[in-house]
Amino acid sequence: MVIDMFLRMLGQFCRSESGAVTVDFVTITAVIVGFGMGVMLLVVPGIENAASSIEPVIQSSEGLAGRLIGADN
């Protein structure tokens, strides 16, 4: 009795398409997040190298504030 009811409910669930949009949304979102993480893995090392190469230049300059208030004079 319980098994027949379970099998009938399982069959109705498999034929139903009411949650298909949600499943599609979750799947597409997971793929987009996965691609984003893959891009980050490729891009982050290049950004770290660029940041470390411009760090000495930034530290040695007086910056915009020094030029605006006339610290150079």
Short mmCIF file of the C-alpha atoms (twelve columns), coordinates in Angstrom:
data_MODEL
# 
_entry.id   MODEL 
# 
loop_
_atom_site.group_PDB 
_atom_site.id 
_atom_site.type_symbol 
_atom_site.label_atom_id 
_atom_site.label_alt_id 
_atom_site.label_comp_id 
_atom_site.label_asym_id 
_atom_site.label_seq_id 
_atom_site.Cartn_x 
_atom_site.Cartn_y 
_atom_site.Cartn_z 
_atom_site.pdbx_PDB_model_num 
ATOM 1  C CA . MET A 1  0.000  0.000  0.000   1 
ATOM 2  C CA . VAL A 2  2.639  2.514  1.044   1 
ATOM 3  C CA . ILE A 3  4.970  1.385  -1.726  1 
ATOM 4  C CA . ASP A 4  2.213  1.716  -4.347  1 
ATOM 5  C CA . MET A 5  1.416  5.221  -3.122  1 
ATOM 6  C CA . PHE A 6  5.123  6.130  -3.162  1 
ATOM 7  C CA . LEU A 7  5.567  4.811  -6.711  1 
ATOM 8  C CA . ARG A 8  2.454  6.681  -7.882  1 
ATOM 9  C CA . MET A 9  3.709  9.937  -6.314  1 
ATOM 10 C CA . LEU A 10 7.161  9.369  -7.822  1 
ATOM 11 C CA . GLY A 11 5.620  8.865  -11.253 1 
ATOM 12 C CA . GLN A 12 3.594  12.079 -10.911 1 
ATOM 13 C CA . PHE A 13 6.717  13.948 -9.819  1 
ATOM 14 C CA . CYS A 14 8.710  12.696 -12.816 1 
ATOM 15 C CA . ARG A 15 5.961  13.741 -15.251 1 
ATOM 16 C CA . SER A 16 5.461  17.159 -13.669 1 
ATOM 17 C CA . GLU A 17 7.281  20.120 -15.228 1 
ATOM 18 C CA . SER A 18 6.307  22.783 -12.698 1 
ATOM 19 C CA . GLY A 19 9.812  23.026 -11.207 1 
ATOM 20 C CA . ALA A 20 11.701 22.867 -14.504 1 
ATOM 21 C CA . VAL A 21 12.314 26.625 -14.616 1 
ATOM 22 C CA . THR A 22 13.862 26.543 -11.149 1 
ATOM 23 C CA . VAL A 23 16.120 23.648 -12.074 1 
ATOM 24 C CA . ASP A 24 17.201 25.455 -15.254 1 
ATOM 25 C CA . PHE A 25 17.891 28.654 -13.306 1 
ATOM 26 C CA . VAL A 26 19.989 26.873 -10.686 1 
ATOM 27 C CA . THR A 27 21.943 24.991 -13.347 1 
ATOM 28 C CA . ILE A 28 22.655 28.089 -15.426 1 
ATOM 29 C CA . THR A 29 23.638 30.053 -12.314 1 
ATOM 30 C CA . ALA A 30 26.042 27.307 -11.256 1 
ATOM 31 C CA . VAL A 31 27.643 27.309 -14.714 1 
ATOM 32 C CA . ILE A 32 28.063 31.099 -14.640 1 
ATOM 33 C CA . VAL A 33 29.655 30.963 -11.176 1 
ATOM 34 C CA . GLY A 34 31.976 28.179 -12.349 1 
ATOM 35 C CA . PHE A 35 33.083 30.209 -15.368 1 
ATOM 36 C CA . GLY A 36 33.657 33.230 -13.132 1 
ATOM 37 C CA . MET A 37 35.861 31.219 -10.801 1 
ATOM 38 C CA . GLY A 38 37.804 29.846 -13.767 1 
ATOM 39 C CA . VAL A 39 38.393 33.351 -15.113 1 
ATOM 40 C CA . MET A 40 39.563 34.490 -11.678 1 
ATOM 41 C CA . LEU A 41 42.068 31.636 -11.541 1 
ATOM 42 C CA . LEU A 42 43.514 32.799 -14.850 1 
ATOM 43 C CA . VAL A 43 43.459 36.559 -14.193 1 
ATOM 44 C CA . VAL A 44 44.549 36.913 -10.544 1 
ATOM 45 C CA . PRO A 45 48.241 35.972 -11.065 1 
ATOM 46 C CA . GLY A 46 48.578 38.629 -13.781 1 
ATOM 47 C CA . ILE A 47 46.957 41.260 -11.592 1 
ATOM 48 C CA . GLU A 48 49.268 40.416 -8.695  1 
ATOM 49 C CA . ASN A 49 52.323 40.770 -10.959 1 
ATOM 50 C CA . ALA A 50 51.112 44.110 -12.316 1 
ATOM 51 C CA . ALA A 51 50.340 45.398 -8.832  1 
ATOM 52 C CA . SER A 52 53.746 44.423 -7.478  1 
ATOM 53 C CA . SER A 53 55.487 46.101 -10.423 1 
ATOM 54 C CA . ILE A 54 53.712 49.447 -9.948  1 
ATOM 55 C CA . GLU A 55 53.913 49.458 -6.149  1 
ATOM 56 C CA . PRO A 56 57.385 51.110 -5.984  1 
ATOM 57 C CA . VAL A 57 56.265 53.850 -8.377  1 
ATOM 58 C CA . ILE A 58 53.232 54.618 -6.275  1 
ATOM 59 C CA . GLN A 59 55.223 54.665 -3.034  1 
ATOM 60 C CA . SER A 60 57.908 56.973 -4.451  1 
ATOM 61 C CA . SER A 61 55.469 59.569 -5.820  1 
ATOM 62 C CA . GLU A 62 53.947 62.320 -3.735  1 
ATOM 63 C CA . GLY A 63 50.553 61.618 -5.171  1 
ATOM 64 C CA . LEU A 64 47.784 63.826 -6.398  1 
ATOM 65 C CA . ALA A 65 47.211 65.530 -3.047  1 
ATOM 66 C CA . GLY A 66 50.782 66.849 -2.940  1 
ATOM 67 C CA . ARG A 67 50.451 68.349 -6.417  1 
ATOM 68 C CA . LEU A 68 47.071 69.938 -5.686  1 
ATOM 69 C CA . ILE A 69 48.132 71.797 -2.534  1 
ATOM 70 C CA . GLY A 70 51.463 72.888 -3.992  1 
ATOM 71 C CA . ALA A 71 53.849 70.761 -1.969  1 
ATOM 72 C CA . ASP A 72 56.245 70.710 -4.918  1 
ATOM 73 C CA . ASN A 73 56.981 74.483 -4.547  1 
# 
